[in-house]
């Protein structure tokens, strides 16, 4: 039986992913979408993504609350879940990556839904290629999803980013908000002015080819080399607090 207007968020199917949990005591806690997506594979492969590199360079374990394809609402829920949990510590470093405003903010998965499908409605409307399971469930709920999308505005999303930026600064922790995507006007209130992660993805020569394949095999949508560059910039930020390190300088087209 469905629980309409639930009092609490159902986190039954939400997982966290730990990097170097047994090696380091202090933590870096990360929220976001596929730019912080947990990866499975060999130890060599796992060490290629930016957050694993960051873990070794800062001597901190990493806890990922991120989930590919999810909305800003999902990340906010996970942030407050962490802040209200016994895992929270004022010495933790927090990284919050903002997602795309075109994600449908449903946060329960039942009747065949999966979290990444929050990002698929726009692809469906634009008639882009989708995997069969994504296409069929969106097709089944097409009218409802299109109706919901009419109420999801970029303006509201930007205002939510403003609120989140202010809230993160109010915490006693070291915090960092990284824009995943650029929207005109966000530079007025974010500390990081001219940098967004999707810009790194698009900068790489292989990006257009990946779009045609409809599958990105890069770790967190970036080359191995650019994962290292991002880890270096974040490490330097936590050392000196200067957000000016976040620019396209150092990233390669490869």
SVG drawing of the C-alpha trace seen along z (x, -y; Angstrom):
<svg xmlns="http://www.w3.org/2000/svg" viewBox="-2 -39 51 45">
<polyline fill="none" stroke="black" stroke-width="0.4" points="0.0,0.0 1.4,-3.4 2.2,-5.9 0.9,-9.2 2.5,-12.4 4.9,-10.4 6.3,-11.8 9.8,-10.6 12.0,-9.8 12.2,-6.1 15.9,-5.4 15.5,-1.6 17.2,-1.3 19.8,-4.0 23.4,-3.0 26.6,-4.8 30.0,-3.9 33.2,-4.0 36.7,-4.6 39.7,-3.7 37.4,-3.3 39.9,-1.0 43.0,-3.2 42.0,-6.7 39.8,-8.0 38.9,-11.5 36.3,-11.8 35.4,-13.6 31.6,-13.3 30.4,-13.8 26.9,-14.4 25.8,-14.7 25.1,-12.8 27.2,-10.8 30.1,-13.3 30.6,-11.6 29.2,-8.2 30.6,-5.3 32.5,-2.8 33.1,0.9 36.1,2.7 39.7,3.6 41.7,1.6 43.7,0.1 40.5,-1.0 39.0,-2.5 42.1,-4.6 41.5,-6.5 38.5,-8.5 39.0,-11.9 37.6,-11.1 39.9,-8.1 42.9,-10.2 41.6,-12.9 41.3,-10.3 45.0,-9.3 46.3,-12.9 44.4,-14.2 44.7,-11.0 41.0,-10.9 38.4,-8.2 35.6,-9.2 31.9,-8.5 29.8,-8.9 26.1,-9.6 25.9,-10.3 23.7,-8.6 23.9,-8.9 21.0,-10.8 19.4,-12.1 17.9,-15.5 19.0,-18.3 16.2,-17.1 17.8,-13.7 21.2,-15.2 19.5,-17.5 17.8,-14.6 21.0,-12.7 22.8,-15.7 20.3,-16.1 20.3,-12.4 24.0,-12.5 23.9,-15.7 21.2,-14.0 23.1,-10.8 25.8,-9.5 28.2,-9.5 28.3,-13.3 31.4,-15.0 32.3,-18.6 35.8,-17.7 34.4,-16.1 35.0,-17.9 31.8,-18.2 31.6,-18.4 28.2,-19.1 27.9,-18.8 24.9,-20.4 23.0,-18.5 20.9,-19.5 17.6,-21.3 16.0,-19.0 15.8,-16.1 12.3,-15.0 12.6,-15.1 10.8,-11.8 12.7,-10.2 10.9,-6.9 11.6,-3.8 8.8,-1.4 6.9,0.2 10.0,0.6 11.4,-2.9 15.2,-3.5 16.9,-6.6 18.8,-7.4 15.5,-7.7 15.1,-11.1 17.4,-12.4 15.7,-10.6 12.5,-12.5 14.3,-15.3 16.0,-12.8 12.6,-11.2 11.0,-14.6 13.9,-15.3 13.5,-11.9 17.1,-10.8 18.0,-7.2 17.1,-5.5 17.7,-2.1 14.6,0.1 13.8,0.2 14.0,-3.5 12.0,-4.2 9.1,-1.9 8.6,-3.2 8.7,-6.8 6.4,-6.1 3.9,-4.5 3.9,-7.6 4.5,-10.1 1.6,-12.5 2.3,-12.7 6.0,-13.3 5.5,-16.0 2.9,-17.7 5.4,-17.6 8.2,-19.0 6.2,-22.1 6.5,-23.0 10.2,-22.6 11.8,-25.9 15.4,-26.9 14.7,-29.9 13.6,-27.8 16.6,-25.6 19.0,-28.5 17.2,-29.8 17.6,-26.4 21.4,-26.5 21.6,-29.9 19.9,-28.5 22.2,-25.5 25.3,-27.6 24.4,-29.8 23.4,-26.8 26.7,-24.9 28.7,-28.0 26.7,-28.0 28.1,-24.6 31.2,-24.4 32.8,-22.0 35.0,-22.8 32.6,-22.7 32.8,-23.1 29.9,-23.5 30.9,-22.6 28.5,-23.4 27.8,-20.4 26.3,-22.5 26.3,-26.2 23.2,-28.4 23.3,-32.1 23.4,-34.1 24.8,-31.5 28.1,-33.2 26.5,-36.1 26.2,-34.1 28.5,-31.0 32.1,-31.2 33.2,-29.2 32.5,-31.7 33.7,-30.3 33.9,-26.6 31.5,-23.7 32.1,-20.0 30.1,-19.5 32.4,-22.1 35.3,-19.7 33.4,-16.8 32.5,-19.0 36.1,-20.2 37.4,-16.7 37.8,-15.7 36.1,-12.4 32.9,-14.0 30.9,-14.3 31.7,-10.6 30.5,-9.6 27.2,-11.4 26.6,-9.5 27.2,-6.2 24.8,-7.3 27.1,-5.7 30.0,-7.4 32.7,-5.0 34.9,-7.7 35.2,-7.8 32.8,-10.5 32.6,-11.8 36.2,-12.8 39.5,-11.3 41.9,-9.7 44.2,-12.7 41.4,-15.2 40.2,-13.2 43.7,-13.8 43.5,-17.5 40.2,-17.9 41.5,-16.0 44.5,-18.4 42.3,-21.5 40.1,-20.2 43.1,-19.3 44.5,-22.8 41.2,-24.3 41.0,-22.5 44.6,-23.5 44.2,-27.3 40.4,-27.9 40.9,-29.7 38.2,-29.0 40.2,-30.7 41.9,-27.3 38.7,-26.2 39.2,-27.1 39.8,-25.3 43.5,-25.8 45.3,-22.4 42.6,-20.4 43.5,-18.6 41.5,-17.9 43.3,-14.6"/>
</svg>
